[in-house]
Amino acid sequence: MARVAVVELDRCVNGTACDFLCANVCPVNRAGKDCIVLGIGGVRPAAGGKGHGHGEGSGWVSVPGSSISGQDVKKSKPIISEELCIGCNICVQKCPVDCIYIENLVQELSEPPSHRFGENAFRVYRLPSVKKGEVVGLIGRNGIGKSTILKILSGQIVPNLGDYTNKSPDYGPVISFFRGREIQSYFTMLKDKGVRVSYKPQNIAQIPKVYKGNVEGLLKKAAWPEGAVELSSVSQGLNLQKILGRDLSELSGGELQRVAIAAASIKDADFYAFDEPTSYLDIRERLNAAKIIRSLAEAGKGVVVIEHDLAVLDYMSDYVNLLYGKKSAYGIVSNVKSVRNGINEFLDGKVKDENVRFRKEELRFDPKPPTDYRKKAVIASYQHLKKTLGPFSLEVSPGELREGEVLGIMGSNGIGKTTFVKMLAGVEKPDSGPIEFKMKVSYKPQYLSPEQGITVEQFLSEQDIDRALFRNEVDRRLAISDLQHHRLDELSGGELQKLAVGVALARNSADLILLDEPTAFVDIEDRLNMAEAIRSITSSRKKVCMVVDHDLLFQDHVSDRLIIFEGEPSIHGMAQAPMQMREGMNHFLRHMQISFRRDHESGRPRANKPGSQLDQEQKRSGEYYYVA
């Protein structure tokens, strides 16, 4: 059976806080073979050298094949032979910092990886095709190779076909390797520089550091060749007119994301790559971005998109490829699928045409029957609230909070949702209508700032949380304990978000839980797992949870009632009183002018194509929220 062995060298503490324990406990090493050896900088030493021991009676097993001695021992790191490894996972269990992964491939692959980063490093198998005039979406968990694939397709990485020792791979072998497949001609054009590429990166925070100036200057520079795309049409489509004169360093996350999408779209290219284009965007902005991306395909261009919002991915894609495997270890790209079938197979956890199950349980969007919220006890209420912040003013209609329910909060960016939540949390005080809650509030803010130098385990030990609740309801769904030896400042955005949400949900004696954008940077699977954790804790402990989020499918899955915000962003916001789910969704979607239906197979809400027969029928009947 094919195995993948991965060692996170930057986290390994060999020679300092660890006495090469992985090599010491390896049964293959104990049998005298070179399964785990020591190398410097990830380089395997020459075989036949003197084994490194710690003296008789130390309990240390010499590492065969190691010629490392003296001060170099402290710099050495373990290297694991995937051919000799028997998959016992003893080294994984004994590693004090959890930096080793041993995984059996979910299926036997008769081909080498498309790209491999090192001997015991991540690798990705297969690649999706680039289709002219179509948008291809990539679906998969974080850390499974989606961004690596975009970098390969955009020419930033030349695939090494598994030969990580080749530091200067070229496209010749790649073209031969993919002979007879749709992507062969694309790599041929890349080799001959016959394809122009436009790439929207995931990390948009770097843009102001790379380009100094205002938005209009960046977009004019990006319009290559000059005047290739009408600047005004893209600016209007993404609502950028009001910020064209502003410096990039002054923009919010959502504004910077829209500028990044515009800069990528405005180039005259043959292939466009978008890595998570809807992060920070509200629902209206997400749909506007989807329309811009679709317009590129309609102009005959090839487009590949990574997106975690299933409703938006469904809305803009023509085809999808699933990625499955093991986070930080390996990723496998499925065959291309229709959007509906691909998303449903991902939710089901099985790639049907390859007969591979990559998840034990399916993810379902079972419709929640309407509940009579009036039967639930009122545990708090708030009066008519007003708040002014500079030129912005917010008004909030009175509302009641009832035990055991989740209240979703939806609306555009810059319209007062975060200000409202801060008032409930006591971070901000209203100008009128005092809030007099006699209960403990647990608040997860929109932006997170991790502490430096402490591990997840240390951070959790300092928190006033219900340990049993955290273990049984949060950790079993979100696998936060897998990160216990990671430092907070080295966590990804999604990992940090899961940790913060988990602590907020499990905080002792908290009656009201406030979560501001909990799904930011979180992948599709963990979004649904998070929704399950929120609903379970809220219902079983009779708490109230209020959730601000832009992912409509997540809100559909988690919420019992909705609070809808309307108004003019940055000028005035108005929060409606809590509404029942159907009423609230219809109110919100009517304003957005988009309708949803329910998928018969998975139960998930699907956006209707604008102007389609079903879209027109639902709008005429006033039923914008999904119908069966």
TANORJO-V365691 format. One record per residue. RES is the residue in three letters. SS is DSSP state (H for helix, E for strand, L for the rest). PSI is psi in radians with two decimals (999 if undefined). NEAR is the number of other ideal C-beta (glycine too) atoms within 12 Angstrom. Layout:
RES_SS_PSI_NEAR, RES_SS_PSI_NEAR
This chain:
MET_L_2.35_16, ALA_L_2.39_26, ARG_E_2.73_30, VAL_E_2.20_38, ALA_E_2.19_43, VAL_E_2.33_39, VAL_E_2.11_43, GLU_L_1.63_32, LEU_L_-0.56_28, ASP_L_-0.30_18, ARG_L_-0.21_27, CYS_L_2.40_36, VAL_L_0.48_27, ASN_E_2.39_39, GLY_L_-0.17_24, THR_L_-1.29_16, ALA_L_0.00_16, CYS_E_2.41_27, ASP_L_0.90_28, PHE_L_0.82_41, LEU_H_-0.65_31, CYS_H_-0.73_44, ALA_H_-0.59_47, ASN_H_-0.63_28, VAL_H_-0.14_29, CYS_L_2.08_40, PRO_H_-0.51_23, VAL_H_-0.71_30, ASN_H_-0.71_36, ARG_H_-0.45_22, ALA_L_0.02_15, GLY_L_0.24_16, LYS_L_2.88_23, ASP_L_1.08_32, CYS_L_-0.90_36, ILE_E_2.03_50, VAL_E_2.98_41, LEU_E_2.35_43, GLY_E_2.85_37, ILE_E_2.19_25, GLY_L_0.48_18, GLY_L_0.21_27, VAL_E_2.18_22, ARG_E_2.30_32, PRO_L_2.85_29, ALA_L_2.43_15, ALA_L_2.74_18, GLY_L_-0.05_12, GLY_L_3.08_21, LYS_L_2.29_18, GLY_L_2.62_27, HIS_E_2.03_35, GLY_L_2.96_23, HIS_L_0.37_19, GLY_L_2.66_10, GLU_L_2.41_8, GLY_L_-0.02_7, SER_L_-0.25_13, GLY_L_0.01_15, TRP_L_2.36_21, VAL_L_2.18_28, SER_L_2.50_30, VAL_E_1.91_45, PRO_L_2.57_30, GLY_L_-0.02_28, SER_L_2.25_33, SER_L_0.35_26, ILE_L_2.41_34, SER_L_2.97_19, GLY_L_-2.48_13, GLN_L_-0.36_10, ASP_H_-0.36_21, VAL_H_-0.70_27, LYS_H_-0.37_21, LYS_H_-0.15_20, SER_E_2.67_37, LYS_E_2.64_41, PRO_E_2.50_49, ILE_E_2.23_41, ILE_E_2.27_46, SER_L_2.04_30, GLU_L_-0.44_33, GLU_L_-0.66_17, LEU_L_-0.39_25, CYS_L_2.33_36, ILE_L_0.03_25, GLY_L_0.46_25, CYS_L_-0.41_25, ASN_L_0.29_23, ILE_H_-0.72_25, CYS_H_-0.63_40, VAL_H_-0.79_31, GLN_H_-0.57_16, LYS_H_-0.34_25, CYS_L_2.16_33, PRO_L_-0.28_25, VAL_L_0.22_30, ASP_L_0.85_30, CYS_L_0.13_34, ILE_E_2.37_40, TYR_E_2.21_34, ILE_E_2.07_38, GLU_E_2.38_32, ASN_E_2.35_23, LEU_L_2.46_28, VAL_L_-0.27_31, GLN_L_2.75_23, GLU_L_2.22_15, LEU_L_2.24_26, SER_L_0.03_9, GLU_L_2.71_21, PRO_L_2.91_22, PRO_L_2.68_36, SER_L_-0.64_39, HIS_E_2.47_35, ARG_E_2.33_32, PHE_L_-0.24_32, GLY_L_-3.11_31, GLU_L_-0.87_30, ASN_L_1.06_40, ALA_L_3.00_31, PHE_L_2.56_35, ARG_E_2.69_42, VAL_E_2.39_45, TYR_E_2.31_40, ARG_L_2.96_39, LEU_L_2.63_42, PRO_L_2.87_47, SER_L_2.63_31, VAL_L_2.15_43, LYS_L_2.13_28, LYS_E_2.36_25, GLY_L_0.24_21, GLU_L_2.65_32, VAL_E_2.13_42, VAL_E_2.14_47, GLY_E_2.54_51, LEU_E_2.17_50, ILE_E_2.31_45, GLY_L_2.97_42, ARG_L_2.85_36, ASN_L_2.60_33, GLY_L_0.42_32, ILE_L_0.14_37, GLY_L_0.09_42, LYS_H_-0.82_42, SER_H_-0.62_33, THR_H_-0.73_39, ILE_H_-0.75_41, LEU_H_-0.67_40, LYS_H_-0.59_27, ILE_H_-0.83_40, LEU_H_-0.49_46, SER_L_0.07_33, GLY_L_0.10_29, GLN_L_-0.49_19, ILE_L_2.24_25, VAL_L_2.11_26, PRO_L_2.38_41, ASN_L_0.04_29, LEU_L_0.58_31, GLY_L_-0.21_30, ASP_L_1.43_24, TYR_L_-0.23_23, THR_L_-0.31_16, ASN_L_1.79_18, LYS_L_-0.20_11, SER_L_1.13_11, PRO_L_2.67_25, ASP_L_3.02_18, TYR_H_-0.20_30, GLY_H_-1.03_20, PRO_H_-0.55_22, VAL_H_-0.77_33, ILE_H_-0.71_25, SER_H_-0.70_17, PHE_H_-0.68_26, PHE_L_0.34_29, ARG_L_2.34_15, GLY_L_-0.07_10, ARG_L_2.78_24, GLU_L_-0.55_24, ILE_L_-0.19_35, GLN_H_-0.80_21, SER_H_-0.54_24, TYR_H_-0.77_33, PHE_H_-0.55_35, THR_H_-0.73_22, MET_H_-0.64_23, LEU_H_-0.74_33, LYS_H_-0.75_23, ASP_L_0.12_14, LYS_L_0.64_12, GLY_L_0.17_16, VAL_L_2.27_27, ARG_L_2.35_22, VAL_E_2.43_31, SER_E_2.27_37, TYR_E_2.16_34, LYS_E_1.92_43, PRO_L_2.88_28, GLN_L_-0.77_32, ASN_L_1.55_22, ILE_H_-0.20_36, ALA_H_-0.34_20, GLN_H_-0.27_13, ILE_H_-0.84_32, PRO_H_-0.37_25, LYS_H_-0.48_12, VAL_H_-0.68_18, TYR_L_2.17_25, LYS_L_2.10_13, GLY_L_-2.92_22, ASN_E_3.06_22, VAL_H_-0.80_37, GLU_H_-0.69_28, GLY_H_-0.72_20, LEU_H_-0.77_37, LEU_H_-0.64_40, LYS_H_-0.65_26, LYS_H_-0.62_23, ALA_H_-0.41_35, ALA_L_1.38_28, TRP_L_2.31_21, PRO_L_2.88_14, GLU_L_2.24_14, GLY_L_0.26_15, ALA_L_-0.66_20, VAL_L_2.50_31, GLU_L_1.97_18, LEU_H_-0.73_30, SER_H_-0.62_19, SER_H_-0.72_20, VAL_H_-0.74_37, SER_H_-0.71_32, GLN_H_-0.73_18, GLY_H_-0.55_29, LEU_L_0.16_42, ASN_L_0.94_32, LEU_L_-0.03_37, GLN_H_-0.67_20, LYS_H_-0.24_20, ILE_H_0.17_28, LEU_L_-0.58_28, GLY_L_-0.04_18, ARG_L_2.58_22, ASP_E_2.50_21, LEU_H_-0.58_32, SER_H_-0.24_20, GLU_H_-0.03_15, LEU_L_2.62_29, SER_L_3.02_27, GLY_H_-0.75_30, GLY_H_-0.69_37, GLU_H_-0.73_34, LEU_H_-0.62_36, GLN_H_-0.76_39, ARG_H_-0.64_45, VAL_H_-0.72_46, ALA_H_-0.72_45, ILE_H_-0.75_50, ALA_H_-0.76_47, ALA_H_-0.66_41, ALA_H_-0.66_42, SER_H_-0.48_45, ILE_L_-0.26_39, LYS_L_2.56_34, ASP_L_1.64_24, ALA_L_2.97_32, ASP_L_-0.51_30, PHE_E_2.33_41, TYR_E_2.27_44, ALA_E_2.20_45, PHE_E_2.05_49, ASP_E_1.87_36, GLU_L_1.15_40, PRO_L_-0.21_50, THR_L_0.03_47, SER_L_2.40_40, TYR_L_-0.17_34, LEU_L_2.57_39, ASP_L_3.10_39, ILE_H_-0.73_41, ARG_H_-0.75_34, GLU_H_-0.60_38, ARG_H_-0.75_42, LEU_H_-0.65_33, ASN_H_-0.74_36, ALA_H_-0.70_44, ALA_H_-0.68_39, LYS_H_-0.71_31, ILE_H_-0.77_42, ILE_H_-0.71_44, ARG_H_-0.62_32, SER_H_-0.51_27, LEU_H_-0.77_41, ALA_H_-0.67_32, GLU_H_-0.36_17, ALA_L_0.14_24, GLY_L_0.19_17, LYS_L_2.79_34, GLY_E_2.33_38, VAL_E_2.32_47, VAL_E_2.33_50, VAL_E_2.37_52, ILE_E_2.19_44, GLU_L_2.31_42, HIS_L_-0.26_41, ASP_L_1.84_45, LEU_H_-0.62_43, ALA_H_-0.74_41, VAL_H_-0.72_44, LEU_H_-0.78_45, ASP_H_-0.69_42, TYR_H_-0.63_39, MET_H_-0.22_41, SER_L_2.68_41, ASP_L_-0.61_32, TYR_E_2.84_35, VAL_E_2.69_42, ASN_E_2.33_48, LEU_E_2.54_46, LEU_E_2.24_42, TYR_E_2.89_39, GLY_E_-2.32_39, LYS_E_2.21_31, LYS_L_2.33_31, SER_L_0.00_35, ALA_L_-1.03_36, TYR_E_2.75_44, GLY_E_2.49_45, ILE_E_2.29_37, VAL_E_2.23_42, SER_L_3.01_38, ASN_L_2.76_25, VAL_L_2.51_32, LYS_E_2.80_29, SER_E_2.74_20, VAL_H_-0.86_35, ARG_H_-0.87_26, ASN_H_-0.69_28, GLY_H_-0.82_37, ILE_H_-0.70_41, ASN_H_-0.65_31, GLU_H_-0.64_36, PHE_H_-0.76_40, LEU_H_-0.61_34, ASP_H_-0.47_27, GLY_L_0.35_25, LYS_E_2.28_25, VAL_E_1.84_33, LYS_H_-0.82_20, ASP_H_-0.26_15, GLU_H_-0.05_22, ASN_L_0.81_13, VAL_E_2.16_24, ARG_E_2.13_17, PHE_L_0.02_35, ARG_L_2.45_25, LYS_L_-0.68_10, GLU_L_2.57_16, GLU_L_2.72_22, LEU_L_2.12_35, ARG_L_2.65_21, PHE_L_1.19_34, ASP_L_2.29_19, PRO_L_2.35_21, LYS_L_2.15_26, PRO_L_2.52_10, PRO_L_2.36_17, THR_L_2.66_19, ASP_L_1.67_12, TYR_H_-0.35_28, ARG_H_-0.27_14, LYS_H_-0.21_11, LYS_L_2.48_24, ALA_L_2.42_17, VAL_E_2.16_19, ILE_E_-0.19_22, ALA_E_2.84_27, SER_E_2.82_26, TYR_E_2.58_33, GLN_L_-3.03_21, HIS_L_2.07_21, LEU_E_2.57_33, LYS_E_2.52_28, LYS_E_2.33_32, THR_E_2.26_20, LEU_E_1.69_23, GLY_L_-2.22_11, PRO_L_-0.13_12, PHE_E_2.41_22, SER_E_2.52_24, LEU_E_2.37_40, GLU_E_2.40_30, VAL_E_2.15_41, SER_L_2.61_25, PRO_L_2.63_19, GLY_E_2.82_32, GLU_E_2.55_23, LEU_E_2.21_38, ARG_E_2.55_31, GLU_L_2.52_26, GLY_L_0.39_29, GLU_E_2.69_41, VAL_E_2.18_47, LEU_E_2.02_48, GLY_E_2.48_43, ILE_E_2.11_44, MET_E_2.58_43, GLY_L_3.05_40, SER_L_2.85_34, ASN_L_2.63_34, GLY_L_0.47_33, ILE_L_0.09_38, GLY_L_0.11_40, LYS_H_-0.85_41, THR_H_-0.67_37, THR_H_-0.74_38, PHE_H_-0.82_40, VAL_H_-0.68_43, LYS_H_-0.61_30, MET_H_-0.72_34, LEU_H_-0.58_44, ALA_H_-0.21_30, GLY_L_0.10_20, VAL_L_-0.65_21, GLU_L_2.60_24, LYS_L_2.33_20, PRO_L_2.66_29, ASP_L_-0.54_19, SER_E_2.65_18, GLY_L_1.25_24, PRO_L_2.56_17, ILE_L_2.11_32, GLU_L_1.29_14, PHE_L_2.32_23, LYS_L_0.90_12, MET_L_2.80_25, LYS_E_2.36_22, VAL_E_2.36_30, SER_E_2.12_40, TYR_E_2.17_33, LYS_E_1.90_41, PRO_L_2.96_25, GLN_L_-0.79_32, TYR_L_2.35_19, LEU_L_2.41_30, SER_L_1.73_11, PRO_L_2.51_24, GLU_L_2.61_20, GLN_L_2.39_13, GLY_L_-0.03_11, ILE_L_2.67_22, THR_E_2.91_28, VAL_H_-0.71_35, GLU_H_-0.77_22, GLN_H_-0.73_18, PHE_H_-0.80_29, LEU_H_-0.61_30, SER_H_-0.39_15, GLU_L_-0.14_14, GLN_L_2.52_27, ASP_L_1.38_17, ILE_E_2.76_29, ASP_L_1.85_27, ARG_H_-0.74_20, ALA_H_-0.74_15, LEU_H_-0.75_29, PHE_H_-0.78_31, ARG_H_-0.82_20, ASN_H_-0.54_19, GLU_H_-0.58_31, VAL_H_-1.00_37, ASP_H_-0.64_30, ARG_H_-0.35_19, ARG_H_-0.64_31, LEU_H_-0.05_37, ALA_L_0.79_25, ILE_H_-0.52_39, SER_H_-0.37_23, ASP_H_-0.32_25, LEU_H_0.13_36, GLN_L_-0.53_24, HIS_L_0.02_29, HIS_L_2.51_31, ARG_E_2.59_24, LEU_H_-0.68_29, ASP_H_-0.02_18, GLU_H_0.04_23, LEU_L_2.59_31, SER_L_2.95_29, GLY_H_-0.72_31, GLY_H_-0.70_35, GLU_H_-0.75_35, LEU_H_-0.66_32, GLN_H_-0.78_38, LYS_H_-0.72_42, LEU_H_-0.83_45, ALA_H_-0.73_45, VAL_H_-0.75_48, GLY_H_-0.75_45, VAL_H_-0.74_39, ALA_H_-0.68_43, LEU_H_-0.59_47, ALA_H_0.09_37, ARG_E_2.32_33, ASN_L_2.40_20, SER_L_0.14_17, ALA_E_2.23_32, ASP_E_-0.57_29, LEU_E_2.14_40, ILE_E_2.16_46, LEU_E_2.07_43, LEU_E_2.00_52, ASP_E_1.92_34, GLU_L_1.10_38, PRO_L_-0.32_47, THR_L_0.06_43, ALA_L_2.16_40, PHE_L_0.03_36, VAL_L_2.42_37, ASP_L_3.01_39, ILE_H_-0.84_46, GLU_H_-0.78_38, ASP_H_-0.45_39, ARG_H_-0.77_43, LEU_H_-0.65_38, ASN_H_-0.68_35, MET_H_-0.74_46, ALA_H_-0.72_41, GLU_H_-0.72_30, ALA_H_-0.76_43, ILE_H_-0.84_47, ARG_H_-0.74_31, SER_H_-0.83_25, ILE_H_-0.75_38, THR_H_-0.77_39, SER_H_-0.86_24, SER_H_-0.58_18, ARG_L_0.08_29, LYS_L_0.76_21, LYS_L_3.08_41, VAL_E_2.32_42, CYS_E_2.30_48, MET_E_2.21_48, VAL_E_2.05_45, VAL_E_2.10_46, ASP_L_2.65_45, HIS_L_-0.14_44, ASP_L_1.90_42, LEU_H_-0.65_43, LEU_H_-0.66_42, PHE_H_-0.80_44, GLN_H_-0.68_44, ASP_H_-0.65_40, HIS_H_-0.58_38, VAL_H_-0.46_44, SER_L_2.58_40, ASP_L_-0.71_38, ARG_E_2.92_40, LEU_E_2.54_40, ILE_E_2.05_45, ILE_E_2.28_42, PHE_E_2.36_40, GLU_E_3.00_29, GLY_E_-2.75_26, GLU_E_2.04_20, PRO_L_2.40_27, SER_L_-0.03_24, ILE_L_-1.02_20, HIS_E_2.40_24, GLY_E_2.56_35, MET_E_2.10_28, ALA_E_2.18_42, GLN_L_2.80_31, ALA_L_2.69_27, PRO_L_2.38_36, MET_E_2.72_28, GLN_E_2.75_28, MET_H_-0.89_35, ARG_H_-0.78_27, GLU_H_-0.78_24, GLY_H_-0.77_36, MET_H_-0.75_38, ASN_H_-0.72_27, HIS_H_-0.81_27, PHE_H_-0.82_37, LEU_H_-0.53_37, ARG_H_-0.71_22, HIS_H_-0.58_22, MET_H_-0.28_32, GLN_L_0.82_20, ILE_L_2.45_37, SER_L_2.71_37, PHE_E_2.56_38, ARG_E_2.93_29, ARG_E_2.30_28, ASP_L_2.30_30, HIS_L_-0.54_15, GLU_L_-0.88_18, SER_L_-0.28_29, GLY_L_0.02_26, ARG_L_2.58_38, PRO_E_2.39_36, ARG_E_2.33_37, ALA_E_2.32_42, ASN_L_2.51_30, LYS_L_2.30_24, PRO_L_2.28_21, GLY_L_-0.06_14, SER_L_2.89_17, GLN_H_-0.77_14, LEU_H_-0.65_24, ASP_H_-0.81_25, GLN_H_-0.71_17, GLU_H_-0.78_17, GLN_H_-0.70_32, LYS_H_-0.65_25, ARG_H_-0.62_12, SER_H_-0.14_15, GLY_L_0.17_17, GLU_L_1.45_25, TYR_L_-0.49_33, TYR_L_2.70_36, TYR_L_2.53_32, VAL_L_2.80_25, ALA_L_999_15
